[in-house]
């Protein structure tokens, strides 16, 4: 599990959160052509922000991931949980959801 705070001016090609998500998904698909990317609902942070989540599932080999995106001032916030196996991802999902839920500025 990890989190990234991406300073918006450093990604001039992503003027919105939707554009950042689309760019990430395009990169994932170029690296793993058979990856399945599915919207996985919303999570709320402690200070009321809404994080949009996506699940990434390889059809052959690769990492199983869940990624949460939201905005925080001049930053795009990206939280990620990753596992080599679906079972590992599922086993630790509650910890990931707690990490996002307990985030506040």
C-alpha positions in Angstrom: 0.0 0.0 0.0 1.2 3.5 -0.8 -0.1 7.0 -1.5 1.1 9.6 -3.9 0.5 13.4 -3.8 0.9 14.6 -7.4 1.4 18.4 -7.7 -1.0 19.5 -10.4 1.4 21.9 -12.2 3.8 19.0 -12.7 1.2 17.2 -14.8 0.1 19.9 -17.3 -1.6 17.2 -19.5 -4.0 16.4 -16.7 -6.1 19.5 -16.1 -8.8 17.5 -14.3 -8.9 14.4 -12.1 -10.8 12.6 -14.9 -7.9 13.3 -17.3 -5.3 12.0 -14.7 -7.4 8.8 -14.3 -7.7 8.4 -18.1 -3.9 8.8 -18.5 -3.1 6.3 -15.8 -5.5 3.8 -17.3 -4.0 4.3 -20.7 -0.5 3.7 -19.3 -1.7 0.5 -17.5 -3.2 -0.8 -20.7 0.0 -0.1 -22.6 2.1 -2.0 -20.0 -0.4 -4.9 -19.6 -2.6 -5.1 -22.7 -5.0 -7.8 -21.3 -5.6 -5.9 -18.0 -9.2 -5.4 -16.9 -10.0 -2.0 -15.3 -13.3 -1.7 -13.6 -14.9 1.2 -11.6 -15.2 0.1 -8.0 -17.3 2.7 -6.2 -16.6 5.6 -3.9 -14.8 5.9 -0.5 -15.2 8.9 1.8 -12.2 10.4 3.6 -12.3 11.6 7.2 -12.7 15.2 6.1 -15.5 14.3 3.6 -13.7 14.1 0.3 -14.9 11.5 -2.2 -12.4 9.1 -3.6 -13.2 7.3 -6.8 -11.8 3.8 -6.9 -10.8 1.4 -9.7 -9.8 -2.3 -9.7 -7.1 -3.5 -12.0 -7.1 -7.3 -12.7 -4.6 -9.0 -15.0 -5.9 -11.8 -17.2 -2.6 -13.5 -17.3 0.3 -12.2 -15.1 0.7 -8.9 -13.3 -0.4 -7.1 -10.2 -3.9 -7.0 -8.8 -4.6 -3.4 -7.6 -7.2 -1.1 -6.3 -6.6 2.6 -6.8 -8.4 5.5 -5.2 -8.2 9.0 -6.6 -9.4 12.4 -5.2 -8.3 16.0 -5.2 -6.7 17.9 -2.3 -6.1 21.6 -3.1 -3.2 21.8 -5.6 -2.7 18.0 -5.5 -4.2 14.9 -7.0 -4.1 12.2 -4.3 -3.7 8.6 -5.4 -3.8 5.7 -2.9 -2.9 2.2 -4.1 -3.0 -1.3 -2.8 -1.3 -4.0 -4.9 -0.8 -7.7 -4.7 0.6 -10.5 -6.9 -2.6 -12.5 -6.2 -6.3 -11.7 -6.1 -6.5 -13.4 -2.7 -3.8 -11.1 -1.3 -5.6 -8.0 -2.5 -8.9 -9.2 -1.0 -7.3 -10.1 2.3 -5.9 -6.6 2.8 -8.8 -4.6 1.3 -10.2 -3.5 4.7 -6.8 -2.0 5.6 -6.8 -0.1 2.3 -10.3 1.2 2.9 -9.4 2.3 6.4 -6.3 4.1 5.1 -8.4 6.1 2.7 -11.2 6.6 5.2 -8.8 8.0 7.9 -7.2 10.5 5.5 -7.7 14.2 6.3 -5.9 17.3 5.2 
